[in-house]
Amino acid sequence: LVLTIQFVPFHKDGAELLFNVISECYEQRSVIVTSNLEFGQWNTVFGDARLTAALVDRLVHHAHVLAFTGESYRLRNALSGVRSS
């Protein structure tokens, strides 16, 4: 299962459905999640602090969390194309 969490808020039913999917996968299947948001900002997407905390708890338990910092690779490449024009 591969998911991307972004700035677009989930409807309450959608957030609960995603929680149920993650709960079903918990300790049973591999899940890959990508996001440009820190975990602390996920409540703005899901709109429910308890659901968000439970979702993040299941995702990070037994997880390998990779956090990338610095300049965006895509932005850097896009800007280098503009500069050379």
NUSELUM-384491 format. One record per residue: y, x, z of N, C-alpha, C, CB in turn; residue in one letter; residue number from 1. Coordinates in pm, whole numbers. Glycine has a CB too. Example, Ala and Ser with C-alpha at 12.3 -4.5 7.8 and 13.67 -1.06 7.14 Angstrom:
residues 2
+--------+--------+--------+--------+--------+--------+--------+--------+--------+--------+--------+--------+------+------+
|    n_Y |    n_X |    n_Z |   ca_Y |   ca_X |   ca_Z |    c_Y |    c_X |    c_Z |   cb_Y |   cb_X |   cb_Z | resn | resi |
+--------+--------+--------+--------+--------+--------+--------+--------+--------+--------+--------+--------+------+------+
|   -569 |   1319 |    780 |   -450 |   1230 |    780 |   -330 |   1320 |    780 |   -447 |   1131 |    905 |    A |    1 |
|   -225 |   1285 |    708 |   -106 |   1367 |    714 |      3 |   1290 |    787 |    -60 |   1408 |    572 |    S |    2 |
+--------+--------+--------+--------+--------+--------+--------+--------+--------+--------+--------+--------+------+------+
end
This chain:
residues 85
+--------+--------+--------+--------+--------+--------+--------+--------+--------+--------+--------+--------+------+------+
|    n_Y |    n_X |    n_Z |   ca_Y |   ca_X |   ca_Z |    c_Y |    c_X |    c_Z |   cb_Y |   cb_X |   cb_Z | resn | resi |
+--------+--------+--------+--------+--------+--------+--------+--------+--------+--------+--------+--------+------+------+
|   -117 |     85 |      0 |      0 |      0 |      0 |    123 |     90 |      0 |      0 |    -97 |    122 |    L |    1 |
|    215 |     67 |    -92 |    338 |    145 |   -101 |    456 |     49 |    -93 |    343 |    229 |   -234 |    V |    2 |
|    549 |     77 |     -1 |    665 |    -10 |     21 |    793 |     72 |     14 |    654 |    -82 |    157 |    L |    3 |
|    901 |      6 |    -24 |   1034 |     67 |    -16 |   1123 |    -27 |     64 |   1094 |     93 |   -159 |    T |    4 |
|   1183 |     27 |    170 |   1274 |    -51 |    255 |   1416 |     -9 |    218 |   1245 |    -28 |    409 |    I |    5 |
|   1500 |   -106 |    176 |   1635 |    -75 |    133 |   1735 |   -161 |    207 |   1650 |    -94 |    -18 |    Q |    6 |
|   1858 |   -160 |    159 |   1968 |   -230 |    224 |   1961 |   -382 |    210 |   2097 |   -182 |    169 |    F |    7 |
|   1883 |   -433 |    117 |   1880 |   -577 |     92 |   1805 |   -646 |    207 |   1812 |   -609 |    -45 |    V |    8 |
|   1871 |   -737 |    277 |   1804 |   -804 |    390 |   1686 |   -890 |    345 |   1904 |   -891 |    465 |    P |    9 |
|   1584 |   -894 |    429 |   1468 |   -980 |    407 |   1500 |  -1118 |    463 |   1340 |   -921 |    472 |    F |   10 |
|   1453 |  -1221 |    399 |   1455 |  -1354 |    457 |   1358 |  -1352 |    575 |   1417 |  -1466 |    351 |    H |   11 |
|   1378 |  -1436 |    675 |   1292 |  -1437 |    794 |   1145 |  -1448 |    757 |   1331 |  -1553 |    886 |    K |   12 |
|   1111 |  -1536 |    664 |    971 |  -1552 |    624 |    917 |  -1426 |    558 |    956 |  -1672 |    528 |    D |   13 |
|   1000 |  -1360 |    477 |    959 |  -1237 |    412 |    935 |  -1125 |    512 |   1064 |  -1194 |    311 |    G |   14 |
|   1022 |  -1116 |    613 |   1006 |  -1014 |    716 |    876 |  -1037 |    794 |   1126 |  -1014 |    812 |    A |   15 |
|    848 |  -1162 |    827 |    725 |  -1194 |    900 |    602 |  -1167 |    813 |    726 |  -1340 |    946 |    E |   16 |
|    610 |  -1197 |    685 |    498 |  -1169 |    595 |    472 |  -1019 |    586 |    527 |  -1227 |    455 |    L |   17 |
|    578 |   -939 |    572 |    561 |   -794 |    568 |    500 |   -744 |    698 |    696 |   -725 |    541 |    L |   18 |
|    546 |   -797 |    811 |    489 |   -758 |    940 |    340 |   -789 |    943 |    562 |   -831 |   1055 |    F |   19 |
|    301 |   -905 |    894 |    159 |   -943 |    892 |     77 |   -849 |    803 |    142 |  -1087 |    844 |    N |   20 |
|    132 |   -811 |    689 |     62 |   -718 |    599 |     45 |   -583 |    668 |    140 |   -701 |    466 |    V |   21 |
|    151 |   -532 |    730 |    143 |   -404 |    801 |     44 |   -414 |    916 |    281 |   -360 |    852 |    I |   22 |
|     45 |   -525 |    987 |    -49 |   -544 |   1099 |   -193 |   -544 |   1050 |    -19 |   -674 |   1173 |    S |   23 |
|   -218 |   -606 |    935 |   -353 |   -608 |    879 |   -397 |   -468 |    836 |   -361 |   -705 |    759 |    E |   24 |
|   -304 |   -388 |    789 |   -335 |   -251 |    745 |   -346 |   -153 |    861 |   -229 |   -202 |    647 |    C |   25 |
|   -285 |   -188 |    975 |   -277 |    -99 |   1090 |   -415 |    -46 |   1129 |   -212 |   -171 |   1209 |    Y |   26 |
|   -428 |     85 |   1129 |   -551 |    157 |   1163 |   -668 |    123 |   1071 |   -589 |    128 |   1306 |    E |   27 |
|   -642 |     60 |    957 |   -748 |     25 |    862 |   -725 |     89 |    725 |   -756 |   -127 |    847 |    Q |   28 |
|   -599 |     97 |    683 |   -566 |    144 |    548 |   -444 |    236 |    553 |   -540 |     25 |    454 |    R |   29 |
|   -427 |    310 |    446 |   -310 |    397 |    435 |   -191 |    316 |    384 |   -339 |    516 |    340 |    S |   30 |
|    -76 |    347 |    438 |     48 |    281 |    397 |    153 |    390 |    375 |     97 |    176 |    505 |    V |   31 |
|    221 |    384 |    262 |    331 |    475 |    235 |    458 |    391 |    228 |    308 |    556 |    101 |    I |   32 |
|    557 |    431 |    307 |    684 |    359 |    309 |    795 |    458 |    277 |    709 |    290 |    448 |    V |   33 |
|    882 |    421 |    185 |   1000 |    502 |    156 |   1123 |    420 |    192 |   1003 |    547 |      7 |    T |   34 |
|   1225 |    490 |    238 |   1349 |    421 |    273 |   1463 |    520 |    274 |   1336 |    352 |    410 |    S |   35 |
|   1580 |    472 |    239 |   1699 |    554 |    253 |   1772 |    519 |    383 |   1792 |    535 |    132 |    N |   36 |
|   1706 |    440 |    467 |   1762 |    402 |    596 |   1683 |    468 |    709 |   1760 |    249 |    613 |    L |   37 |
|   1754 |    506 |    815 |   1687 |    555 |    935 |   1624 |    435 |   1005 |   1786 |    630 |   1030 |    E |   38 |
|   1521 |    461 |   1087 |   1454 |    350 |   1157 |   1553 |    264 |   1236 |   1347 |    405 |   1250 |    F |   39 |
|   1654 |    326 |   1294 |   1753 |    252 |   1372 |   1833 |    151 |   1291 |   1847 |    347 |   1437 |    G |   40 |
|   1832 |    165 |   1159 |   1906 |     73 |   1072 |   1818 |    -37 |   1015 |   1969 |    151 |    959 |    Q |   41 |
|   1689 |    -31 |   1039 |   1599 |   -130 |    981 |   1623 |   -271 |   1032 |   1456 |    -91 |   1009 |    W |   42 |
|   1678 |   -284 |   1152 |   1706 |   -418 |   1203 |   1805 |   -492 |   1114 |   1760 |   -411 |   1346 |    N |   43 |
|   1893 |   -420 |   1046 |   1987 |   -486 |    954 |   1914 |   -546 |    834 |   2094 |   -387 |    906 |    T |   44 |
|   1798 |   -491 |    800 |   1718 |   -543 |    689 |   1633 |   -661 |    735 |   1628 |   -433 |    631 |    V |   45 |
|   1570 |   -648 |    852 |   1477 |   -751 |    897 |   1541 |   -858 |    984 |   1365 |   -688 |    973 |    F |   46 |
|   1656 |   -829 |   1046 |   1730 |   -929 |   1120 |   1666 |   -977 |   1249 |   1752 |  -1043 |   1035 |    G |   47 |
|   1563 |   -910 |   1296 |   1495 |   -949 |   1420 |   1454 |   -822 |   1491 |   1370 |  -1041 |   1391 |    D |   48 |
|   1521 |   -793 |   1602 |   1499 |   -666 |   1672 |   1355 |   -650 |   1720 |   1594 |   -656 |   1791 |    A |   49 |
|   1295 |   -757 |   1772 |   1156 |   -747 |   1821 |   1059 |   -723 |   1708 |   1117 |   -874 |   1897 |    R |   50 |
|   1073 |   -796 |   1599 |    985 |   -779 |   1484 |   1001 |   -638 |   1426 |   1014 |   -886 |   1377 |    L |   51 |
|   1125 |   -592 |   1415 |   1151 |   -458 |   1361 |   1088 |   -351 |   1449 |   1301 |   -433 |   1348 |    T |   52 |
|   1104 |   -364 |   1581 |   1045 |   -265 |   1673 |    894 |   -263 |   1661 |   1087 |   -296 |   1818 |    A |   53 |
|    831 |   -379 |   1652 |    685 |   -386 |   1639 |    639 |   -329 |   1505 |    637 |   -532 |   1654 |    A |   54 |
|    713 |   -357 |   1400 |    679 |   -306 |   1267 |    688 |   -153 |   1265 |    773 |   -367 |   1160 |    L |   55 |
|    799 |    -99 |   1314 |    817 |     46 |   1318 |    710 |    110 |   1406 |    958 |     83 |   1368 |    V |   56 |
|    679 |     48 |   1519 |    577 |    100 |   1609 |    443 |    115 |   1537 |    561 |      7 |   1730 |    D |   57 |
|    403 |     16 |   1462 |    276 |     22 |   1388 |    281 |    126 |   1277 |    241 |   -115 |   1330 |    R |   58 |
|    395 |    137 |   1212 |    407 |    233 |   1102 |    404 |    378 |   1150 |    535 |    207 |   1026 |    L |   59 |
|    469 |    408 |   1261 |    479 |    548 |   1303 |    361 |    595 |   1387 |    606 |    569 |   1381 |    V |   60 |
|    283 |    503 |   1443 |    165 |    542 |   1520 |     64 |    604 |   1424 |    103 |    419 |   1596 |    H |   61 |
|     21 |    724 |   1450 |    -70 |    802 |   1365 |     -3 |    845 |   1233 |   -195 |    720 |   1334 |    H |   62 |
|    129 |    838 |   1223 |    197 |    864 |   1096 |    240 |   1009 |   1081 |    318 |    774 |   1082 |    A |   63 |
|    265 |   1046 |    958 |    334 |   1169 |    923 |    469 |   1125 |    868 |    252 |   1259 |    818 |    H |   64 |
|    574 |   1144 |    947 |    708 |   1102 |    906 |    779 |   1222 |    843 |    789 |   1045 |   1028 |    V |   65 |
|    822 |   1205 |    721 |    896 |   1309 |    651 |   1041 |   1263 |    637 |    834 |   1339 |    511 |    L |   66 |
|   1132 |   1338 |    695 |   1274 |   1304 |    687 |   1344 |   1413 |    605 |   1338 |   1291 |    830 |    A |   67 |
|   1409 |   1371 |    499 |   1479 |   1464 |    411 |   1628 |   1453 |    438 |   1447 |   1436 |    262 |    F |   68 |
|   1694 |   1566 |    445 |   1838 |   1567 |    467 |   1902 |   1648 |    355 |   1875 |   1627 |    607 |    T |   69 |
|   2031 |   1640 |    348 |   2103 |   1718 |    247 |   2140 |   1634 |    127 |   2020 |   1836 |    204 |    G |   70 |
|   2189 |   1705 |     28 |   2237 |   1641 |    -93 |   2121 |   1580 |   -174 |   2314 |   1741 |   -179 |    E |   71 |
|   2148 |   1468 |   -235 |   2049 |   1401 |   -319 |   2019 |   1485 |   -443 |   2099 |   1261 |   -360 |    S |   72 |
|   1892 |   1505 |   -471 |   1848 |   1579 |   -589 |   1897 |   1509 |   -716 |   1694 |   1593 |   -591 |    Y |   73 |
|   1883 |   1378 |   -722 |   1926 |   1303 |   -841 |   2077 |   1311 |   -860 |   1882 |   1156 |   -832 |    R |   74 |
|   2151 |   1300 |   -750 |   2297 |   1309 |   -759 |   2339 |   1447 |   -808 |   2362 |   1278 |   -623 |    L |   75 |
|   2276 |   1550 |   -753 |   2310 |   1687 |   -794 |   2284 |   1707 |   -943 |   2229 |   1789 |   -712 |    R |   76 |
|   2170 |   1659 |   -992 |   2139 |   1672 |  -1135 |   2235 |   1590 |  -1222 |   1996 |   1628 |  -1162 |    N |   77 |
|   2271 |   1472 |  -1176 |   2364 |   1389 |  -1252 |   2501 |   1456 |  -1261 |   2378 |   1249 |  -1188 |    A |   78 |
|   2546 |   1513 |  -1149 |   2676 |   1580 |  -1148 |   2675 |   1706 |  -1232 |   2717 |   1612 |  -1006 |    L |   79 |
|   2564 |   1778 |  -1234 |   2557 |   1900 |  -1315 |   2567 |   1866 |  -1463 |   2427 |   1978 |  -1286 |    S |   80 |
|   2515 |   1752 |  -1505 |   2527 |   1708 |  -1644 |   2669 |   1672 |  -1680 |   2437 |   1590 |  -1670 |    G |   81 |
|   2742 |   1614 |  -1585 |   2882 |   1576 |  -1608 |   2968 |   1702 |  -1618 |   2933 |   1484 |  -1495 |    V |   82 |
|   2942 |   1799 |  -1532 |   3023 |   1922 |  -1530 |   3008 |   2001 |  -1660 |   2984 |   2009 |  -1412 |    R |   83 |
|   2888 |   2000 |  -1718 |   2866 |   2081 |  -1838 |   2912 |   2011 |  -1965 |   2719 |   2117 |  -1850 |    S |   84 |
|   2954 |   1886 |  -1956 |   2999 |   1812 |  -2075 |   3141 |   1847 |  -2112 |   2988 |   1662 |  -2053 |    S |   85 |
+--------+--------+--------+--------+--------+--------+--------+--------+--------+--------+--------+--------+------+------+
end
